[in-house]
Amino acid sequence: MQATLTITSRGVVTLPAKLRQAMGFKADDHLIAETTPEGLLLRPAITLPIEIYSESRVREFDTAEAELAATLARKKQRR
């Protein structure tokens, strides 16, 4: 699909509705713009949620890592 876009004096580009619908873009979606030898490439930006770890969650990780280290040590001894 091809579309002609206009850049406003403020640098705003509006994607036509048919193009947004075809690509599945919604309001407040983020795009990454990069230059390529062919021109400008727009692609969806992937946003991942961030988890802030509590002290108890950090202890869970530490316990799991200690258990894994012990398991690996036992397997190494069996060789």
Buried (B, 14 or more C-beta within 10 A) or exposed (E): EEEEEEEEEEEEEEBEEEBBEEBEBEEEEEEEEEEEEEEEEBEEEEEEEEEEEEEEEEEEEEEEEEEEEEEEEEEEEEE
